[in-house]
Amino acid sequence: MAQSSNRILEEFSRLFTDAAGAATGARREVEAIMRAQADKFLKDMDVVTREEFEAVREMAIEARNENERLAERIDELEARLVKQTSRPD
């Protein structure tokens, strides 16, 4: 009797091990399918990548800084022009 109950336990153990392996494989497959669907969804929505966003952000920061420098330069030139035109000849 002990021998047969050991066989039954071994069979249950093997069955559960196989079931766990199958469940793990199924989980991985479902994750891969969901990841592919999410990628497709985002691509169809034309969403930018983080790298593209960061690159454009840096360009905008540089453009803003350049605009500020140019505005200061214009102010300096206008002040000089006012100074030159206000001098009596």
C-alpha positions as CSV (number, residue, x, y, z in Angstrom):
1,M,0.0,0.0,0.0
2,A,2.8,2.4,0.8
3,Q,4.3,1.8,-2.6
4,S,1.1,2.6,-4.4
5,S,0.5,5.8,-2.4
6,N,4.1,6.9,-3.3
7,R,3.4,6.3,-7.0
8,I,0.2,8.3,-6.7
9,L,2.0,11.1,-5.0
10,E,4.8,11.0,-7.6
11,E,2.2,11.2,-10.4
12,F,0.5,14.1,-8.7
13,S,3.8,15.8,-8.2
14,R,4.7,15.2,-11.9
15,L,1.3,16.5,-13.0
16,F,1.6,19.7,-10.9
17,T,5.1,20.3,-12.1
18,D,4.0,19.9,-15.7
19,A,1.0,22.1,-15.1
20,A,3.2,24.8,-13.5
21,G,5.5,24.7,-16.5
22,A,2.6,25.0,-18.9
23,A,1.2,27.9,-16.9
24,T,4.5,29.7,-17.0
25,G,4.8,29.1,-20.8
26,A,1.3,30.4,-21.3
27,R,2.0,33.4,-19.1
28,R,5.0,34.3,-21.2
29,E,3.1,33.9,-24.4
30,V,0.3,36.1,-23.2
31,E,2.8,38.7,-22.0
32,A,4.5,38.7,-25.4
33,I,1.2,39.0,-27.3
34,M,0.1,41.9,-25.0
35,R,3.4,43.6,-25.4
36,A,3.1,43.3,-29.2
37,Q,-0.4,44.7,-29.2
38,A,0.6,47.6,-26.9
39,D,3.5,48.4,-29.3
40,K,1.2,48.3,-32.3
41,F,-1.4,50.5,-30.5
42,L,1.2,53.1,-29.6
43,K,2.7,53.0,-33.1
44,D,-0.7,53.5,-34.6
45,M,-1.3,56.5,-32.3
46,D,2.0,58.0,-33.6
47,V,3.3,58.5,-30.1
48,V,6.9,59.8,-29.9
49,T,9.6,57.9,-28.0
50,R,11.2,59.2,-24.9
51,E,14.5,59.8,-26.8
52,E,12.7,61.8,-29.5
53,F,10.9,63.9,-26.8
54,E,14.1,64.6,-25.0
55,A,15.9,65.6,-28.2
56,V,13.1,68.1,-29.1
57,R,13.0,69.3,-25.5
58,E,16.8,70.1,-25.7
59,M,16.3,71.9,-29.0
60,A,13.5,74.0,-27.5
61,I,15.7,74.9,-24.5
62,E,18.5,75.9,-26.8
63,A,16.2,78.0,-29.0
64,R,14.7,79.8,-25.9
65,N,18.2,80.6,-24.7
66,E,19.3,81.9,-28.1
67,N,16.1,84.0,-28.3
68,E,16.9,85.6,-24.9
69,R,20.5,86.3,-26.0
70,L,19.2,87.9,-29.2
71,A,16.6,90.0,-27.3
72,E,19.4,91.3,-25.1
73,R,21.5,92.1,-28.1
74,I,18.6,94.0,-29.8
75,D,18.1,96.0,-26.6
76,E,21.8,96.9,-26.5
77,L,21.7,98.0,-30.2
78,E,18.5,100.0,-29.8
79,A,20.0,101.7,-26.7
80,R,23.1,102.6,-28.8
81,L,21.0,103.8,-31.6
82,V,18.9,106.0,-29.4
83,K,22.1,107.4,-27.8
84,Q,23.6,108.2,-31.3
85,T,20.4,109.8,-32.6
86,S,19.9,111.9,-29.5
87,R,23.3,113.5,-29.6
88,P,23.4,117.1,-31.0
89,D,25.4,117.4,-34.2
